[in-house]
Amino acid sequence: MLENQRFKPASVIGPLGEPLTMETLPSPKTRRWVVRRKAEVVAAVKGGLLTLDEACKRYGLSIEEFTSWQRAVDRAGLAGLRVTRTQHYRALFERQDS
């Protein structure tokens, strides 16, 4: 059982349908987080290419920041990651949850 938990795929499918590998992920030095890069990191974690802890350490993210990206993708797709639309989507989903 533990052996299966250590298995990491060589690649996963990215947000635009392209294969993602450790080499094609955004650089650990990334400072400008555009939608595509955020979505690639979320896809890498979801697909098992990186663990949550590895992604946070590699990119200097807090767990809260990463989970907000993940929640945005789950709720609204790539458009949910657009910073300019964050308040719009937050208000929309708060109304739906009520």
C-alpha positions as CSV (number, residue, x, y, z in Angstrom):
1,M,0.0,0.0,0.0
2,L,2.7,2.5,0.9
3,E,4.6,1.7,-2.3
4,N,1.5,2.9,-4.3
5,Q,1.5,6.2,-2.4
6,R,5.1,6.9,-3.4
7,F,4.4,6.5,-7.1
8,K,4.7,9.7,-9.1
9,P,3.7,9.8,-12.8
10,A,6.3,11.1,-15.3
11,S,3.7,13.4,-16.7
12,V,0.1,14.6,-16.1
13,I,-2.3,16.4,-18.4
14,G,-2.2,20.1,-18.0
15,P,-5.1,22.6,-18.0
16,L,-4.9,23.1,-21.8
17,G,-4.6,19.4,-22.5
18,E,-0.8,19.3,-22.9
19,P,1.5,16.9,-21.0
20,L,3.2,18.5,-18.0
21,T,6.4,17.1,-16.6
22,M,8.7,18.4,-13.9
23,E,10.8,20.1,-16.6
24,T,7.8,21.9,-18.2
25,L,6.3,23.2,-14.9
26,P,6.7,26.9,-14.2
27,S,10.1,27.9,-12.9
28,P,10.6,27.8,-9.1
29,K,11.7,31.5,-9.5
30,T,8.3,32.5,-10.9
31,R,7.1,35.8,-9.5
32,R,4.4,36.7,-12.0
33,W,1.6,34.3,-11.6
34,V,-0.6,34.3,-14.7
35,V,-3.7,32.1,-15.0
36,R,-1.9,29.4,-17.0
37,R,0.9,29.0,-14.6
38,K,-1.4,28.8,-11.6
39,A,-3.5,26.2,-13.4
40,E,-0.4,24.1,-14.3
41,V,0.7,24.0,-10.7
42,V,-2.9,23.0,-9.6
43,A,-3.0,20.3,-12.3
44,A,0.5,19.0,-11.2
45,V,-0.7,18.5,-7.6
46,K,-4.0,17.1,-8.6
47,G,-2.3,14.6,-11.0
48,G,0.3,13.6,-8.4
49,L,3.3,15.1,-10.2
50,L,3.9,17.2,-7.0
51,T,2.6,16.9,-3.5
52,L,0.9,20.0,-1.9
53,D,3.9,20.4,0.3
54,E,6.4,20.2,-2.6
55,A,4.4,22.7,-4.6
56,C,4.2,25.2,-1.7
57,K,7.9,24.8,-1.0
58,R,9.0,25.0,-4.7
59,Y,7.0,28.1,-5.4
60,G,7.0,29.8,-2.0
61,L,3.2,29.5,-1.6
62,S,1.2,29.2,1.5
63,I,-1.2,26.3,1.8
64,E,-4.1,28.8,1.8
65,E,-2.9,30.5,-1.4
66,F,-2.6,27.2,-3.2
67,T,-6.0,25.9,-2.0
68,S,-7.6,29.2,-3.1
69,W,-6.2,28.5,-6.6
70,Q,-7.5,24.9,-6.4
71,R,-10.9,26.0,-5.3
72,A,-11.1,28.7,-8.0
73,V,-10.3,26.1,-10.7
74,D,-12.8,23.6,-9.3
75,R,-15.6,26.2,-9.1
76,A,-15.0,28.3,-12.2
77,G,-12.3,26.8,-14.3
78,L,-9.4,28.8,-15.6
79,A,-11.4,32.0,-15.5
80,G,-11.7,31.7,-11.7
81,L,-7.9,32.3,-11.4
82,R,-8.1,35.7,-13.0
83,V,-7.2,38.2,-10.3
84,T,-9.5,40.8,-11.8
85,R,-12.5,38.5,-11.4
86,T,-11.8,37.2,-7.9
87,Q,-14.4,39.4,-6.2
88,H,-17.0,38.6,-8.8
89,Y,-16.6,34.8,-8.4
90,R,-16.4,35.1,-4.6
91,A,-19.7,37.0,-4.5
92,L,-21.3,34.6,-6.9
93,F,-20.3,31.5,-5.0
94,E,-21.2,33.0,-1.6
95,R,-24.7,33.6,-2.9
96,Q,-24.9,30.0,-4.2
97,D,-23.7,28.5,-0.9
98,S,-26.4,30.5,1.1
